[in-house]
Amino acid sequence: MDIHPGVAALVIGVFLLLIGAKFHLTGQESENVLGTYYLTDDGAGSLYIQLDEVVLRVAPTATELDLDGTDLNPRSQFAFFSNGDVLARQGDWDTDLSHYMGMADVAPNDDVTAQTRIDEFVGERAASRSAHGNNIVRCTIADLQCRSFHPTEHNYSANYNVRINSKDDSVFITEGMAHKISHYTAEGELISAYGVDLRFPKRVEIHPDGSLYFANTNKHRIERMGTKPETIAGNNYQTFGTALAPLLVNSDVSLNSSYTWPLAAQYFARQWWVINMDDNMRYGRLFHFADNGTFLGEWSLPENTEPTDLLIFNDELLISDAYSGLIHRISDDGKALEALDFFAVTQRVALMTKKRESFQFLNNVMSWIIAFVILTLMVFLLRGFIQKDTKPIDSGQTRPTFSTLNSKETKMLVSNIEILPNKRVVKHLGLVQGSTVRAKHAGKDIMASFKNLFGGELNAYTELLQESREEAISRMCEQASAIGANAVINVRFSTSAIAAGASEILAYGTGVFVEDT
């Protein structure tokens, strides 16, 4: 079954076009997945929501912050100083929950080789961030006039978290990619840094007893740490001290063993509340533990809830829900309260969900179309091969021990033995040969590869070799005729692969002049 190269190219082009359309739809579907849903308070009674590219102040009144012209990245976490200034990150190196653990798959515990890859990755990102000016700035909330937080330039990835201590305005900054936490003064001077046995740590929180705690994601635990005094520029700070017994979040979660990667943690109402993510860091569950670390169970949230962040606000525990846009609430006596429903938030999430579901539907349709095209092509090829196998292959005239060939109107006797019946060799004229290198077009190769799935004779290649032998013999006879021979004896064939999809056929023998006996 021959297919014209143009037709084969058209089929391949259409198939690639379908694949490209599917990739495009997949990208559009991903863009409409909610990436960030942070909850932040300013310490003065206002609640802020960071919803992808939008920052909303929703309590006591609903207001959207206008970030145009500021170069602030709304997907990176905001934090507030006691005077209302906001600490934020500039730059456009975005992230979302599905990429939050960017290098988790190459960061096994204490794996030196993996750590080398991580260091290289971090170095590449640092260079990229430097080019985009991804530093942290301190801005006035009224007019968003910003200045650099650090005295010297310090670039951050979007995979960072920040917490400001309301007592002294000191700042805890967690750098997930660098696996460390740094403590700074309100002016950006380094107080101390901690990075012992950390893997993608999350936001630092302050326990009611003054100690510190944070999620250590790839270690599957909540780290707890005492504090020690440190004096910087005449001011006293409580910074990283002695490590305390950690809270293990994967030892007793037997009913949901895949949800063992802590994303956020809060100590509330004398219990530990932890959002644990699944192995893909895509979906989460809310678990709670007793003060001593005893596992109490999974907290019941509405169906399809995707918890992404925790915040203690007005003596309530708030849980952001990336699925519905609602903010679920738990009272300080452990009771579920009515969820907060901010129209601007739920409307945006609903719109994104609708668009995502539309692209998901189109993506599924495209998958079925591609599957149908592949199936149709395979049936077509299989049918052609079956029909081809029922037809005899014209392999040319069956040759006796010797035969007479016509080459450019010259008769030439060809034999694979040393003698010719009824003929006498009068003169030996030497070695003669003829060769050809042949290859079928791409369409033939593609169909032959499909034939490998079903077995049977590859007729296209059988014809290829038959044509090659005919051409090689014809060229050998032409060479024999050129040296005055009228016969070729001791004829042999040789074949070899020259390149992928191409082979050489060589015909050779002894050119002689014969007469009748």
N, C-alpha and C positions, 0 to 999 in steps of 0.2 A: 504494500500500500504506500504509494508515493504521495508526499505532501509538498506542495510548492513552498520554497523558503519564505516567500512573502506571506503565505497563509500562516506558516508556523510563527513568524515574527508577529503577525497580528494577534494570534492567540496568546502568545507570551505577553504582548503589550497590554491586552485586555486584562489578563490575569494580574499583572503587576499593578494596573490601575485599580482593580478591586482591592488588592492588598493595601495600596496607598490610602484608599478611601477608608478602609477599616482602621488603619493607624490614626488617621485624622479623627474619626469618630471616637476612638479610644482616648485620644488626647482631649477632645472636647468634654467627654464624660469625666475625665480626671480633673479638668479645670473647674468643674461644678461640684466637686467634693469639698465640703467645708474643711479647711485646713487648720485654722486656729480659732479657739473660742476661750479666751482668757477672761478671768474675773479679777478686778483690781479695785481697791478702795483707796481714797486719798487721805484717810485718817480724820476727815472733817465731815463725815456723813454722806459723802457722794460715792456711788457705785459706778464703776466704769466697765464696759464690755469691749473687748477687742475681738471683732468678728471679721477675720481675713483682712480686707483692705479698709475696713470701717472701724472707727473708734467712737463709741457712744457713751455719753454720761446719762444713765437711765434713772438714777435716784439722787436727789429728790425729784428732778425734772429730766425729761428726755431731750438731750441735745447731742448733735453729731459734731465732733471736732473737725474743723476744716484744716486738713494737713497739706493742702496744695501749696507748693513752693517751699516746703520745709525740708524735703528729702528724708523725712522720718519714715521708718519702715513700720507700718501698723501691725505686721505679723510678728514682730519682735516685741517681747513683753515690756510694758510700761510699768513704772513705779513712781510714787509721789513722796516728796519731802514734806516736812511739817509745815512749811510756808506755802505749799501748793505747787511748787515747781515740779515738773515732771522729768524723769530720767528715761531717755529713749535711745534707740539705735538708728543711725542713718544707714543708707545703702539699700541695695535692691537684691541682695542674695537671699531670696525667700526660702522658706521651708514650710512643711506641713506635718501632720501627725504620721502619715505614711512614710515620711523621710526623716522623722525625728531621730531615729536611731541609725543615721546614715552609714556608720561603719560597724554596726553591731555584728554583722556576719563575718567580719575579719578581726574581731576582738575577743577571742577566747581567753580564758583566764591565764595570765602569765605566759602567753605565747609570744616568744621573742620575735619570731618571724612576722607574726600578725602585727605586733606593735610597731615594727619597722615600716610596714605598709601604712599603718595609721599615721605615723609621723610624716611619711611622704605625703599622704593625703592632706594632712593638716597644713603642711608647708605650702602645697599647691593652693589650698583655700586661702591661706594667709596672704599669698601674693595676689590672688584675685580680689580679696577684700581691700587690700591696700590700694589697688587700682581704682576701686569704687569708693574709697573713703568711708569704709564701714566702721566708724568709731561711735562711741557713746557720747551723747550731749545732754546738757541740762537746759531745760527750756521753761520759760514762764508760761503758765497755762492760759493767761489772758490773751497774749498776742503771739505766742509760740516763737518768741525770739530766743535763739539757742546759742550756747557757747560750749566748747569742748569740756567734758567732765574731767579728763585727765590733764595734768600739766604738760605731758608729752603724748604724742600720738600713740594710740593703742587700738588696733583693729580687732573686731569681734565677728564671729560667724553668727548667723541667725539662730543657731542652736545654743542659745544662752538663756539663763534665767536670772532674775534680779529680785532682791528683797531689801527694803530700807527699814532699818531699826528706828521705830518712832521715838525712842528715848533719846538718841543722840544723832540721828540722821546719818549714821554710818551705813555703808552700802555693801551688801553681800552679792557678788556676781559669780554665777556658776557658768563655766565654759565646758559644755559637754564634749566637744571635740578634743579639747586639751586635757580632759579628765582632771579638772582641778576647780577649787573654789577660792576666790580672793576676797579679802575684806578691805574696804577703802574708807577713808574719811569722807565727809560731805564735800570736800574740795578735791577729791580724787587721789589723795596720797595713799599709798599702800600701807596697810597696817600689818597684815600677815596673809599667808596663803597656805592652803592645805590640799594635798593630792595623794595621800597614802591609800593605795588599794581602791581607787575610785574608777568606775566605768560608767560614763555618761550620767553624772550626777545631775539632779534637778534642783529646783528652787529651795533655798535655805528658809526654814521657818524657826520662830522663836517660841520655845516651850514656856508655859506660865512660870516655871521655876527658874527661868533665865538661861537654861541650856539650849543648845541648837540641835536641829534635826533636818534631814533632807533625804530624798529618795536616791539610792545608789542603784540605778536601774539594772545594769548587767550583773550586779552581785545579788540581785533579788532580795534586797533588804532596805530598811530605813535606818540610816546611820544616826546615832545620837552622840552628842559631844558636849562635855563640860566646857566652861569658859575660864579664861585667865585674864588678868588685867594687862593692858599695854598702853603706854603713854606716847602720844604723837603730838608734837608741837604744843606741849603743855596740856593737852586734853587726854582724859582717861577713857579707854574703851575696853569692853569685854569681847575678847576674840577667841579663836580656836584654842581649846585646852585639851584635857585628857579625853580620849575616846571612851564612851560608855557602851554597855551591852546593846547591840543593834536589835531591831525588830525584824525578824525573818518573816517574809511575806509569801514564801512558797512551800513551807514545811507542812502546813495543815490544810491547804486549799485543795483537798483531795477531789471534791466534786467538780472543780473547774481547774484541773491541773495545768491547762494551757495558759491560764491567766496568771502569770507569775512575774510580770515585768512592771515594777512600780513606776507610775508616771507622776503622780502627785500624792501628797500626804498632809493631813492636818490632825493635830491633837485637839479634840473637842469633846466637851462633856465627859471628861475623864476616860475617853476611849480614843484609840487610833483609827482614823479613817483613811483608807488607801484606795486609789484607783489603780488597779492592775490591768495591764494590756495583754492582748494575746501575742502569740509568737511573731505575728507580722506587724505589731504595733499599730493595728488598725481599729480594733474594737476593744472596749474596756468594760470592766465590771467594778462595782464598789463593794469593798469588803471592810469589815470593822473588827478590831481586836481590843481586848481588855487592856487596862493600864499596864499590866505585867506582861503583855504580849500574847496572851492566850487568844487563839482564834475563836471568834464569836459567830462568824458566818458571813454570807453574802447579804448585803442590804437590798431589799426588794424595791426596785425602781420600775416604772411603767415599761411595758414591752417595747423593744427596739431602741431603748434609751442608749445613747453613746456618751457616757461621762468623759469629760476632757479636762476639767479643772475644778479645784476646791478652794473655797474662801470662807473664812469666818467673818460674818458681817451682821452687826446688830444682834449679837448673841444667837445667831443661827448659822448652820452650816449650809452653804450654797454649793450646788453641783450644776455645772453647765452641761447642757445636753446638745451635742452637735447634730442629733437626728431631728429634733423638733424645734430647737431654738429656745425651749423653755429653760428656766432655772429652778431646779428642784430644791426643796428646803427641808431641813431637819431641825427641830427645836432642841434646846439644851437639855430637855428631859427625854430625848430619844424618840420623838414622835414625828411622823411625816406630816408636813404642812402643805397647804395648797401651793402649787408651783407659781412662780412669777412669770407672767406672760406679757412681754413688751412687744407691742405690735411691730415696731420697726425691725426688731430682731427676728421674730417668727415669720414675718412676711418675707424677709430676705432669705431665710433658710428654706421656706416653702418654695420660693421662686427657683432657688438653686436645685432643690430636690426635683422639681418638675422638669427643669432643663436636663438634669442628670438622667432622669428616667427616660426622657425622650431620646437622648443620645444613646442610652443603653439599649432601647428598643431598636433604633436604627442600626446599632452595632450588631445586635443579634440577627437582624434581617440580613445584614451584609455577610455575616458568618454563614448563614444558610445559603445565600447566593453563591458564595465561594465554594461551599461543600457541593452544591448542585453542579457547578461548572466542572469541578474536579471529577465527580462521579460520571457526568455526561461524557467527558473526555476519555475516561477510562473505558466506559462501555463502547464508545466509538472506536477506540484503538483495538480493544479486544475483538470486536466484530470484524474489523478489517483484517486482523491477524488470522482469525478463523477462516474467513473467506480466502485469504491468501494461501493458507495451508492446503485448501482443497484444490488449488490449481497447480498443475505440474510446472516445475521450473525449467525453462528452456536453457539447458546446460550446454547447448551446442551439440555438434555432431559427435557421436561416439567414435573414438579413434581406434583403429587397429594398431598393431605393432608399429607400422609406419603409415604415413599418410602423405597426401600431396596438398600443399597449401598454396594459395595464390597470393602473392604480395606484389602489388603494383605491376600486375600483369606478368609476373615471373613465377613459374611453377617451381616449388621447392619441396623436395622429399625430406620428411622429418621422421627420425626413428629414435627410440630409446634404447636400442641395442647397437652392437658394433657392426653388424652386417645388414645388408638390404637384400632380400630374396631376388634372385635373377639380376643382381647388379654387382659390378666389380669396381672397387675403389681404385681410381687411377691416380689421384693426387690428394694428399692431406694439406689443407690450406690454413689450419690453425683454429684456435679458440674463437667462437663467436658467442655473443650474448645480447640479451635485450632485457630491459627492466622498466618498471613503472611504479610510481607511488600514488596510491589512490585513497580517497577518504569520502565518505558519504556526508551529505549536508546535515546541519543541526537537527532538522526534522527527523531524519532517519535515526540519528543517535538517540533522540528523545523517545521515539517509538520503540527502539530496541531496549532501552532501559525499562520501559513499561512491560515489554515482553518477558523480561527477567522475573517479573512477579508471577507469571503464569507458566513459564517453561515452554519448551518446544524449540523448533528450528528458527534461527534468526535469518529469515529469507533475504532481508536487505543485505546482510553481510555475505550470504552465500552468493548472491548476484555480484556483489562487489569483487569477491575473489575470482569468480569466473571471468568477469570482464577483464580483470587484471592479468590473468593467465593468457587470455587471448591477445591482449595488447603486447605482453612480454614476448610471446612466440612470434608475433608479427614483426616486432623490431629486431628479434634475433635473425629471422629470415632475411630481412632487409640488409642486415650487416653481412650475412653470408653471401647474398647475391652481389654485394658491392666488392667482395674479394674474389669473385669468379666461381663460387661454389654453386652446385645444383642440388646439394643434399646436406643435411645436418644429422650426424649420428651421435649416440650416447647423450641424448637430451635429458637434462635434469632440471628440477625446479627448486628454488630456495625462497623462503619468506622471512621477513623480519619486521619488527615494529619500529617505525621511524619517529613517530610522535604520537601523542594521545589522539586516538581516532583515525590514524593514518598508518598504512602498512605498505611495504615494498614487496613486489613479486619479481624474482630474477629467473629468467630462463637462459640456459647455457648448454653448449655442446661443441662438437668438432665439425668444422666446415670441410667438406670433401667434394671432389668432382668424381662422379661415377658414370660408368657406361654399362650398357646391356651386355650380359655374358653370352 
